[in-house]
Amino acid sequence: MKTLFAAVATTALFAGGASVAYADHHSEMSEKKNIVETAASKDSFSTLVTAVTEAELAEALQAEGPFTVFAPTNDAFAALPEGTLDTLLMDENQGQLQDILKLHVVSGKIKSGDIAEGTTEVETLGGDTIEVVNTDGTITVGGAKVIMADVYTSNGVIHAIDGVILPE
């Protein structure tokens, strides 16, 4: 199995026109918010924050970590079949919502430059594995494309993705 942590520098991995947007790396050196606070401060993650709150996972994602969160944007949640999100947000479906959200979290701080070329399986917070694929600097996670990488937080890193990873 290929290792997720490659010895290749970010500049080498993404030279020649990467298709992934990057967050401001200066924020890594400044005072940072935790994962939940950072997501809550970005309009594009409001649905995710609602889901994390309803699933009662906010406290876990505010823990020391570090964590890597592959964060679906509001557009990613909107692309789910009609009624899916509303159903998941019902109290009686909290366990299912937790299982789905845990598919988006990996223990450890995985920066985009750490992701080896090719396909790697990583274990999620819920104990399942998902595929992380790096093809010439385009990264997908569980089939969803990373559209913004390396949003640094005090307890990890967030990578915005264009889809919601669902259990198989």
MARKE-9523 format. One record per residue: residue number from 1; residue in one letter; x, y, z of N, C-alpha, C, CB in turn. Coordinates in steps of 0.1 Angstrom, whole numbers, plus 2048, in hexadecimal, padded with zeros to 3 digits. Glycine has a CB too. Layout:
# MARKE-9523
+-----+-----+------+------+------+-------+-------+-------+------+------+------+-------+-------+-------+
:   n : res : n_c1 : n_c2 : n_c3 : ca_c1 : ca_c2 : ca_c3 : c_c1 : c_c2 : c_c3 : cb_c1 : cb_c2 : cb_c3 :
+-----+-----+------+------+------+-------+-------+-------+------+------+------+-------+-------+-------+
: NUM :   a :    X :    Y :    Z :     X :     Y :     Z :    X :    Y :    Z :     X :     Y :     Z :
...
+-----+-----+------+------+------+-------+-------+-------+------+------+------+-------+-------+-------+
END
This chain:
# MARKE-9523
+-----+-----+------+------+------+-------+-------+-------+------+------+------+-------+-------+-------+
:   n : res : n_c1 : n_c2 : n_c3 : ca_c1 : ca_c2 : ca_c3 : c_c1 : c_c2 : c_c3 : cb_c1 : cb_c2 : cb_c3 :
+-----+-----+------+------+------+-------+-------+-------+------+------+------+-------+-------+-------+
:   1 :   m :  808 :  7F4 :  800 :   800 :   800 :   800 :  809 :  80C :  800 :   7F6 :   800 :   80C :
:   2 :   k :  805 :  816 :  7F8 :   80D :   822 :   7F7 :  80B :  82A :  804 :   80A :   82B :   7EB :
:   3 :   t :  815 :  831 :  808 :   813 :   839 :   814 :  80D :  847 :  810 :   821 :   83C :   81A :
:   4 :   l :  804 :  84C :  819 :   7FE :   858 :   817 :  807 :  864 :  818 :   7F2 :   85A :   821 :
:   5 :   f :  811 :  862 :  820 :   81B :   86D :   822 :  827 :  86B :  819 :   820 :   86E :   831 :
:   6 :   a :  827 :  873 :  80E :   832 :   872 :   804 :  83D :  87B :  808 :   82C :   876 :   7F6 :
:   7 :   a :  849 :  878 :  804 :   854 :   880 :   807 :  856 :  88B :  7FC :   861 :   877 :   808 :
:   8 :   v :  84C :  88D :  7F4 :   84C :   897 :   7E9 :  847 :  8A4 :  7EE :   845 :   892 :   7DD :
:   9 :   a :  84E :  8AF :  7EB :   849 :   8BC :   7F0 :  83D :  8C1 :  7E8 :   854 :   8C7 :   7EE :
:  10 :   t :  835 :  8C9 :  7EE :   829 :   8CE :   7E8 :  82C :  8D4 :  7DA :   822 :   8D9 :   7F1 :
:  11 :   t :  837 :  8DB :  7D9 :   83A :   8E2 :   7CC :  83C :  8D7 :  7C1 :   846 :   8EB :   7CD :
:  12 :   a :  842 :  8CC :  7C4 :   844 :   8C2 :   7BA :  837 :  8BB :  7B7 :   84E :   8B8 :   7BF :
:  13 :   l :  82E :  8B9 :  7C1 :   822 :   8B2 :   7BE :  819 :  8BA :  7B5 :   81B :   8AF :   7CB :
:  14 :   f :  819 :  8C7 :  7B7 :   80F :   8D0 :   7B1 :  815 :  8D9 :  7A6 :   807 :   8D7 :   7BB :
:  15 :   a :  821 :  8D6 :  7A2 :   827 :   8DF :   798 :  820 :  8DD :  78B :   836 :   8DB :   796 :
:  16 :   g :  820 :  8E7 :  782 :   81A :   8E6 :   775 :  80B :  8E8 :  775 :   81D :   8D9 :   76F :
:  17 :   g :  805 :  8F0 :  77E :   7F7 :   8F3 :   77E :  7EE :  8EA :  785 :   7F3 :   8F4 :   770 :
:  18 :   a :  7EE :  8EB :  792 :   7E5 :   8E3 :   79A :  7D6 :  8E7 :  798 :   7E9 :   8E3 :   7A9 :
:  19 :   s :  7CE :  8DD :  79A :   7BF :   8E0 :   799 :  7B9 :  8E2 :  7A7 :   7B8 :   8D5 :   791 :
:  20 :   v :  7C1 :  8E2 :  7B1 :   7BC :   8E4 :   7BF :  7BF :  8F2 :  7C4 :   7C2 :   8D9 :   7C8 :
:  21 :   a :  7B5 :  8F8 :  7C9 :   7B8 :   906 :   7CF :  7BE :  904 :  7DD :   7AB :   90E :   7D0 :
:  22 :   y :  7C6 :  90D :  7E1 :   7CC :   90C :   7EE :  7C8 :  918 :  7F7 :   7DB :   90C :   7ED :
:  23 :   a :  7C7 :  915 :  804 :   7C4 :   920 :   80D :  7D1 :  928 :  810 :   7BE :   91A :   81A :
:  24 :   d :  7CF :  933 :  817 :   7DA :   93C :   81A :  7E3 :  935 :  824 :   7D5 :   949 :   820 :
:  25 :   h :  7EF :  931 :  820 :   7F8 :   92A :   829 :  7FD :  933 :  834 :   804 :   925 :   821 :
:  26 :   h :  7FC :  940 :  833 :   800 :   949 :   83E :  7F7 :  946 :  84B :   7FF :   957 :   83A :
:  27 :   s :  7EB :  941 :  849 :   7E2 :   93E :   854 :  7E8 :  934 :  85D :   7D4 :   93B :   84F :
:  28 :   e :  7F1 :  92B :  858 :   7F6 :   920 :   860 :  7FF :  926 :  86B :   7FF :   917 :   858 :
:  29 :   m :  804 :  932 :  869 :   80D :   938 :   873 :  806 :  941 :  87D :   818 :   940 :   86C :
:  30 :   s :  7FA :  945 :  87A :   7F2 :   94E :   882 :  7E9 :  947 :  88C :   7EA :   958 :   879 :
:  31 :   e :  7E2 :  94F :  894 :   7D9 :   949 :   89E :  7CE :  942 :  896 :   7D3 :   954 :   8A7 :
:  32 :   k :  7CC :  935 :  899 :   7C3 :   92D :   891 :  7B7 :  929 :  89A :   7C9 :   921 :   88B :
:  33 :   k :  7AC :  927 :  893 :   7A0 :   921 :   899 :  7A0 :  912 :  897 :   793 :   928 :   893 :
:  34 :   n :  798 :  90B :  89F :   797 :   8FD :   89D :  78F :  8F9 :  891 :   792 :   8F6 :   8AA :
:  35 :   i :  78E :  8ED :  88E :   787 :   8E8 :   882 :  779 :  8EE :  881 :   787 :   8D9 :   880 :
:  36 :   v :  771 :  8EC :  88C :   763 :   8F0 :   88C :  762 :  8FF :  88B :   75C :   8EB :   899 :
:  37 :   e :  76A :  907 :  892 :   76A :   915 :   892 :  76E :  91A :  884 :   773 :   91B :   89C :
:  38 :   t :  778 :  914 :  87E :   77C :   918 :   870 :  771 :  915 :  866 :   788 :   910 :   86C :
:  39 :   a :  76B :  909 :  867 :   760 :   906 :   85E :  754 :  910 :  860 :   75B :   8F8 :   860 :
:  40 :   a :  751 :  913 :  86C :   746 :   91C :   86F :  748 :  92A :  86A :   743 :   91C :   87E :
:  41 :   s :  755 :  92E :  868 :   758 :   93B :   863 :  757 :  93C :  854 :   766 :   93F :   868 :
:  42 :   k :  755 :  931 :  84D :   755 :   931 :   83F :  746 :  92E :  83A :   75F :   926 :   839 :
:  43 :   d :  740 :  937 :  832 :   733 :   935 :   82E :  731 :  928 :  826 :   72E :   940 :   825 :
:  44 :   s :  73B :  923 :  81F :   73A :   917 :   816 :  739 :  90A :  81E :   746 :   917 :   80D :
:  45 :   f :  73B :  90B :  82C :   73A :   8FF :   834 :  72E :  900 :  83E :   747 :   8FD :   83C :
:  46 :   s :  725 :  908 :  83C :   71A :   90A :   846 :  712 :  8FD :  847 :   711 :   915 :   842 :
:  47 :   t :  70F :  8F6 :  83C :   708 :   8E9 :   83C :  710 :  8DF :  844 :   704 :   8E4 :   82E :
:  48 :   l :  71D :  8DE :  842 :   725 :   8D5 :   849 :  725 :  8D8 :  858 :   734 :   8D5 :   844 :
:  49 :   v :  726 :  8E4 :  85C :   725 :   8E8 :   86A :  718 :  8E4 :  870 :   728 :   8F7 :   86C :
:  50 :   t :  70D :  8E6 :  869 :   700 :   8E2 :   86E :  700 :  8D3 :  870 :   6F5 :   8E6 :   864 :
:  51 :   a :  705 :  8CB :  866 :   705 :   8BD :   867 :  70E :  8B8 :  873 :   70A :   8B7 :   85A :
:  52 :   v :  719 :  8BE :  874 :   722 :   8BA :   87F :  71C :  8BD :  88D :   730 :   8C2 :   87E :
:  53 :   t :  715 :  8C8 :  88E :   70E :   8CC :   89A :  703 :  8C2 :  89D :   709 :   8DA :   899 :
:  54 :   e :  6FB :  8BF :  893 :   6EF :   8B6 :   895 :  6F4 :  8A8 :  898 :   6E7 :   8B6 :   888 :
:  55 :   a :  6FF :  8A4 :  893 :   705 :   897 :   896 :  70C :  896 :  8A3 :   70E :   893 :   88A :
:  56 :   e :  70D :  8A1 :  8AA :   714 :   8A3 :   8B7 :  723 :  89F :  8B5 :   70D :   89A :   8C1 :
:  57 :   l :  729 :  8A3 :  8AA :   737 :   8A0 :   8A8 :  740 :  8AD :  8AA :   739 :   89A :   89A :
:  58 :   a :  73A :  8B8 :  8AC :   742 :   8C5 :   8AD :  74C :  8C4 :  8B8 :   738 :   8D0 :   8B0 :
:  59 :   e :  749 :  8BF :  8C4 :   752 :   8BE :   8CF :  75E :  8B5 :  8CB :   74B :   8B8 :   8DB :
:  60 :   a :  75C :  8AA :  8C4 :   767 :   8A1 :   8C0 :  770 :  8A8 :  8B6 :   761 :   894 :   8B9 :
:  61 :   l :  76A :  8B0 :  8AD :   773 :   8B7 :   8A3 :  779 :  8C4 :  8A9 :   76A :   8BB :   897 :
:  62 :   q :  776 :  8C7 :  8B5 :   77D :   8D2 :   8BC :  788 :  8CD :  8C5 :   773 :   8DB :   8C4 :
:  63 :   a :  789 :  8C0 :  8C6 :   793 :   8BA :   8CF :  7A1 :  8BD :  8C9 :   791 :   8AA :   8D0 :
:  64 :   e :  7AB :  8B9 :  8D0 :   7B9 :   8BC :   8CC :  7BD :  8B7 :  8BF :   7C3 :   8B7 :   8D7 :
:  65 :   g :  7B9 :  8AB :  8BB :   7BD :   8A6 :   8AE :  7CB :  8A1 :  8AE :   7BA :   8B0 :   8A3 :
:  66 :   p :  7D2 :  8A3 :  8A2 :   7CD :   8AA :   896 :  7C4 :  8A1 :  88E :   7D9 :   8AE :   88E :
:  67 :   f :  7BB :  8A8 :  886 :   7B2 :   8A1 :   87D :  7B4 :  8A7 :  86F :   7A4 :   8A3 :   882 :
:  68 :   t :  7B0 :  89F :  865 :   7AF :   8A4 :   857 :  7A0 :  8A2 :  854 :   7B8 :   89C :   84D :
:  69 :   v :  79A :  8AD :  850 :   78C :   8AC :   84C :  78A :  8AF :  83D :   783 :   8B7 :   855 :
:  70 :   f :  784 :  8A6 :  836 :   780 :   8A8 :   828 :  772 :  8AD :  829 :   782 :   89A :   820 :
:  71 :   a :  771 :  8BA :  828 :   764 :   8C1 :   82B :  75C :  8C4 :  81E :   767 :   8CE :   832 :
:  72 :   p :  750 :  8BD :  81E :   747 :   8C0 :   813 :  742 :  8CF :  813 :   73B :   8B6 :   812 :
:  73 :   t :  741 :  8D6 :  808 :   73C :   8E3 :   808 :  72D :  8E3 :  808 :   741 :   8EB :   7FB :
:  74 :   n :  727 :  8EE :  809 :   718 :   8EF :   809 :  713 :  8E9 :  7FB :   713 :   8FD :   80A :
:  75 :   d :  71A :  8EC :  7F0 :   716 :   8E7 :   7E3 :  717 :  8D8 :  7E3 :   71F :   8ED :   7D8 :
:  76 :   a :  720 :  8D2 :  7EA :   722 :   8C4 :   7EA :  715 :  8BD :  7F1 :   72F :   8BF :   7F2 :
:  77 :   f :  711 :  8C3 :  7FC :   705 :   8BF :   803 :  6F9 :  8C1 :  7FA :   704 :   8C6 :   811 :
:  78 :   a :  6F8 :  8CC :  7F3 :   6ED :   8CF :   7EB :  6EB :  8C5 :  7DF :   6EE :   8DD :   7E5 :
:  79 :   a :  6F7 :  8BF :  7DB :   6F6 :   8B5 :   7D0 :  6F1 :  8A8 :  7D4 :   704 :   8B4 :   7CA :
:  80 :   l :  6EF :  8A5 :  7E1 :   6EA :   899 :   7E5 :  6DB :  898 :  7E0 :   6EA :   897 :   7F5 :
:  81 :   p :  6D6 :  88C :  7DE :   6C8 :   88A :   7DA :  6BF :  892 :  7E3 :   6C4 :   87B :   7DA :
:  82 :   e :  6B4 :  898 :  7DD :   6AB :   8A0 :   7E4 :  6A6 :  899 :  7F1 :   69F :   8A4 :   7DB :
:  83 :   g :  6A6 :  8A0 :  7FC :   6A1 :   89A :   809 :  6AB :  892 :  811 :   695 :   891 :   806 :
:  84 :   t :  6B6 :  88F :  80B :   6C0 :   887 :   812 :  6C6 :  88E :  81E :   6CC :   884 :   809 :
:  85 :   l :  6CA :  89B :  81D :   6CF :   8A2 :   828 :  6C5 :  8A4 :  833 :   6D4 :   8B0 :   823 :
:  86 :   d :  6B9 :  8A8 :  82F :   6AE :   8AA :   839 :  6AC :  89D :  841 :   6A1 :   8AE :   832 :
:  87 :   t :  6AC :  892 :  83A :   6AA :   885 :   841 :  6B6 :  882 :  84A :   6A9 :   879 :   836 :
:  88 :   l :  6C2 :  884 :  846 :   6CE :   882 :   84F :  6CE :  88B :  85B :   6DA :   884 :   847 :
:  89 :   l :  6C8 :  897 :  85A :   6C8 :   8A0 :   865 :  6BD :  89D :  870 :   6C6 :   8AE :   860 :
:  90 :   m :  6B5 :  893 :  86D :   6AA :   88F :   876 :  6B1 :  888 :  882 :   6A0 :   886 :   870 :
:  91 :   d :  6AC :  88B :  88E :   6B1 :   885 :   89B :  6B3 :  876 :  89A :   6A9 :   889 :   8A6 :
:  92 :   e :  6A9 :  86F :  894 :   6AA :   861 :   893 :  6B4 :  85B :  88A :   69C :   85B :   88F :
:  93 :   n :  6BA :  864 :  882 :   6C5 :   860 :   878 :  6D3 :  865 :  87D :   6C2 :   865 :   86B :
:  94 :   q :  6D4 :  869 :  889 :   6E1 :   86E :   88E :  6EC :  865 :  88C :   6E0 :   872 :   89D :
:  95 :   g :  6EA :  858 :  88F :   6F5 :   84E :   88D :  6FA :  84D :  87F :   6F0 :   840 :   892 :
:  96 :   q :  6F0 :  84D :  875 :   6F4 :   84D :   867 :  6FC :  859 :  863 :   6E7 :   84B :   85E :
:  97 :   l :  6F7 :  865 :  868 :   6FE :   872 :   865 :  70C :  871 :  86B :   6F6 :   87E :   86B :
:  98 :   q :  70E :  86C :  877 :   71B :   86B :   87D :  724 :  862 :  875 :   71A :   866 :   88B :
:  99 :   d :  71F :  857 :  870 :   727 :   84E :   868 :  72C :  855 :  85B :   71F :   841 :   864 :
: 100 :   i :  723 :  85C :  855 :   726 :   863 :   848 :  731 :  86E :  84B :   71A :   86A :   842 :
: 101 :   l :  72F :  876 :  855 :   738 :   881 :   858 :  746 :  87B :  85C :   733 :   889 :   864 :
: 102 :   k :  746 :  870 :  863 :   753 :   86A :   867 :  75B :  865 :  85B :   751 :   85E :   871 :
: 103 :   l :  754 :  862 :  850 :   75B :   85F :   844 :  764 :  86A :  83E :   751 :   85A :   839 :
: 104 :   h :  761 :  876 :  843 :   768 :   882 :   83E :  774 :  887 :  847 :   75F :   88D :   83D :
: 105 :   v :  777 :  87F :  852 :   781 :   883 :   85C :  78B :  878 :  85D :   77B :   886 :   869 :
: 106 :   v :  798 :  87C :  85D :   7A3 :   873 :   85E :  7AC :  878 :  86A :   7AC :   872 :   851 :
: 107 :   s :  7B1 :  86F :  872 :   7BA :   873 :   87D :  7C7 :  877 :  877 :   7BB :   867 :   887 :
: 108 :   g :  7CD :  882 :  87C :   7D9 :   887 :   877 :  7D7 :  893 :  86E :   7E1 :   87C :   870 :
: 109 :   k :  7E2 :  89A :  86C :   7E2 :   8A6 :   864 :  7E8 :  8A3 :  856 :   7E9 :   8B2 :   86B :
: 110 :   i :  7E0 :  8A1 :  84C :   7E4 :   89E :   83F :  7E3 :  8AA :  836 :   7DC :   892 :   839 :
: 111 :   k :  7EF :  8B0 :  833 :   7EF :   8BB :   829 :  7EF :  8B6 :  81B :   7FC :   8C4 :   82C :
: 112 :   s :  7EA :  8BE :  812 :   7E9 :   8B9 :   804 :  7F7 :  8B4 :  7FF :   7E4 :   8C5 :   7FB :
: 113 :   g :  802 :  8BB :  803 :   80F :   8B7 :   7FE :  813 :  8A9 :  804 :   819 :   8C1 :   802 :
: 114 :   d :  80C :  8A4 :  80E :   80F :   897 :   814 :  809 :  88C :  80C :   80B :   897 :   822 :
: 115 :   i :  800 :  88F :  803 :   7F8 :   884 :   7FC :  800 :  87F :  7F0 :   7EA :   88A :   7F8 :
: 116 :   a :  803 :  873 :  7F1 :   80C :   86C :   7E7 :  804 :  86B :  7DA :   810 :   85E :   7EC :
: 117 :   e :  80B :  86B :  7CF :   806 :   869 :   7C2 :  800 :  85B :  7C2 :   811 :   86B :   7B6 :
: 118 :   g :  7F4 :  859 :  7BC :   7EE :   84C :   7BB :  7E3 :  84B :  7C4 :   7F8 :   841 :   7BE :
: 119 :   t :  7DF :  83E :  7C8 :   7D4 :   83C :   7D1 :  7D8 :  836 :  7DE :   7CA :   831 :   7CA :
: 120 :   t :  7D3 :  83C :  7E8 :   7D6 :   838 :   7F6 :  7C9 :  836 :  7FE :   7DF :   842 :   7FD :
: 121 :   e :  7C8 :  82C :  806 :   7BC :   82A :   80E :  7C0 :  82F :  81C :   7B8 :   81B :   80F :
: 122 :   v :  7B6 :  837 :  822 :   7B9 :   83D :   82F :  7AD :  839 :  838 :   7BA :   84C :   82F :
: 123 :   e :  7B0 :  837 :  845 :   7A5 :   833 :   84E :  79F :  840 :  853 :   7AB :   82B :   85A :
: 124 :   t :  792 :  840 :  854 :   78A :   84C :   858 :  788 :  84B :  867 :   77D :   84D :   851 :
: 125 :   l :  783 :  855 :  86D :   77F :   856 :   87B :  775 :  84B :  87F :   77A :   864 :   87F :
: 126 :   g :  76D :  847 :  876 :   763 :   83D :   878 :  768 :  82F :  877 :   757 :   83F :   870 :
: 127 :   g :  775 :  82D :  873 :   77B :   820 :   871 :  77A :  81A :  863 :   774 :   817 :   87A :
: 128 :   d :  772 :  821 :  85A :   772 :   81D :   84C :  77E :  822 :  845 :   764 :   822 :   845 :
: 129 :   t :  780 :  81D :  838 :   78B :   822 :   830 :  785 :  829 :  824 :   795 :   817 :   82C :
: 130 :   i :  78C :  834 :  81F :   788 :   83B :   813 :  795 :  83C :  80B :   782 :   849 :   816 :
: 131 :   e :  792 :  83D :  7FE :   79E :   83F :   7F5 :  7A1 :  84E :  7F3 :   79B :   838 :   7E7 :
: 132 :   v :  7AE :  851 :  7F4 :   7B3 :   85E :   7F0 :  7BB :  85C :  7E4 :   7BB :   864 :   7FC :
: 133 :   v :  7B8 :  863 :  7D9 :   7BE :   862 :   7CD :  7C5 :  86F :  7C8 :   7B5 :   85D :   7C2 :
: 134 :   n :  7D1 :  86F :  7C5 :   7D9 :   87A :   7C0 :  7DD :  877 :  7B2 :   7E5 :   87E :   7C9 :
: 135 :   t :  7D7 :  87E :  7A8 :   7DB :   87C :   79A :  7E0 :  889 :  795 :   7CF :   876 :   792 :
: 136 :   d :  7ED :  88A :  794 :   7F3 :   897 :   78E :  7EE :  8A3 :  796 :   7EF :   898 :   77F :
: 137 :   g :  7ED :  8A2 :  7A3 :   7E9 :   8AE :   7AB :  7DA :  8B0 :  7AD :   7EE :   8BA :   7A5 :
: 138 :   t :  7D2 :  8A8 :  7A6 :   7C3 :   8A8 :   7A9 :  7C1 :  89D :  7B3 :   7BB :   8A5 :   79B :
: 139 :   i :  7BB :  8A1 :  7BE :   7B8 :   898 :   7C9 :  7AA :  896 :  7CB :   7BE :   89E :   7D6 :
: 140 :   t :  7A6 :  889 :  7CC :   798 :   885 :   7CF :  799 :  87D :  7DC :   792 :   87D :   7C3 :
: 141 :   v :  78E :  87E :  7E3 :   78C :   876 :   7F0 :  77F :  870 :  7F0 :   78E :   880 :   7FC :
: 142 :   g :  77E :  863 :  7F0 :   772 :   85C :   7EF :  76A :  85F :  7E3 :   76A :   85E :   7FC :
: 143 :   g :  770 :  863 :  7D8 :   76A :   867 :   7CC :  767 :  876 :  7CB :   75D :   860 :   7CB :
: 144 :   a :  768 :  87E :  7D6 :   765 :   88C :   7D6 :  773 :  893 :  7D3 :   75F :   891 :   7E3 :
: 145 :   k :  772 :  89E :  7CB :   77E :   8A5 :   7C7 :  781 :  8B0 :  7D2 :   77C :   8AC :   7B9 :
: 146 :   v :  78E :  8B1 :  7D6 :   793 :   8BB :   7DE :  793 :  8C8 :  7D6 :   7A1 :   8B8 :   7E5 :
: 147 :   i :  78B :  8D2 :  7DA :   78A :   8DF :   7D3 :  791 :  8EA :  7DA :   77B :   8E3 :   7D1 :
: 148 :   m :  794 :  8E8 :  7E6 :   79D :   8F2 :   7EE :  7A4 :  8EA :  7F8 :   795 :   8FE :   7F4 :
: 149 :   a :  7B2 :  8EB :  7F8 :   7BA :   8E3 :   801 :  7C0 :  8EC :  80C :   7C4 :   8DB :   7F9 :
: 150 :   d :  7C4 :  8E5 :  816 :   7CD :   8EB :   820 :  7C7 :  8F8 :  827 :   7DA :   8EF :   81A :
: 151 :   v :  7BB :  8F6 :  82D :   7B6 :   901 :   836 :  7BB :  8FC :  844 :   7A6 :   902 :   835 :
: 152 :   y :  7C5 :  903 :  849 :   7CB :   8FF :   856 :  7C3 :  904 :  862 :   7D9 :   904 :   857 :
: 153 :   t :  7C2 :  8FB :  86C :   7BB :   8FF :   878 :  7C4 :  8FB :  884 :   7AD :   8F7 :   879 :
: 154 :   s :  7BF :  8FF :  890 :   7C8 :   8FC :   89C :  7C9 :  8ED :  89F :   7C2 :   903 :   8A8 :
: 155 :   n :  7BF :  8E5 :  89A :   7C0 :   8D7 :   89D :  7BF :  8CE :  890 :   7B4 :   8D3 :   8A6 :
: 156 :   g :  7C4 :  8D4 :  885 :   7C5 :   8CC :   879 :  7C4 :  8D4 :  86C :   7BA :   8C1 :   879 :
: 157 :   v :  7BE :  8CE :  862 :   7BD :   8D4 :   855 :  7B0 :  8D0 :  84E :   7C9 :   8D0 :   84C :
: 158 :   i :  7AA :  8D9 :  847 :   79E :   8D7 :   83F :  7A1 :  8D7 :  830 :   793 :   8E1 :   843 :
: 159 :   h :  79C :  8CE :  829 :   79C :   8CE :   81A :  78D :  8CE :  816 :   7A4 :   8C1 :   814 :
: 160 :   a :  789 :  8D8 :  80E :   77B :   8D9 :   809 :  77A :  8CF :  7FE :   778 :   8E8 :   805 :
: 161 :   i :  76F :  8C8 :  7FE :   76C :   8BE :   7F3 :  75E :  8C1 :  7ED :   76C :   8B0 :   7F8 :
: 162 :   d :  75D :  8BD :  7E0 :   751 :   8C0 :   7D8 :  746 :  8B5 :  7D9 :   754 :   8C2 :   7CA :
: 163 :   g :  747 :  8AC :  7E2 :   73D :   8A1 :   7E4 :  73C :  89D :  7F2 :   740 :   896 :   7DA :
: 164 :   v :  732 :  896 :  7F5 :   730 :   890 :   802 :  734 :  881 :  801 :   722 :   891 :   808 :
: 165 :   i :  73D :  87C :  809 :   741 :   86E :   809 :  737 :  866 :  810 :   74F :   86C :   80F :
: 166 :   l :  731 :  85C :  809 :   727 :   854 :   80F :  72C :  846 :  811 :   71A :   854 :   807 :
: 167 :   p :  727 :  83E :  81B :   72B :   831 :   81D :  728 :  828 :  811 :   724 :   82B :   82A :
: 168 :   e :  730 :  81E :  80F :   72E :   815 :   804 :  724 :  80A :  807 :   73B :   80F :   7FE :
+-----+-----+------+------+------+-------+-------+-------+------+------+------+-------+-------+-------+
END
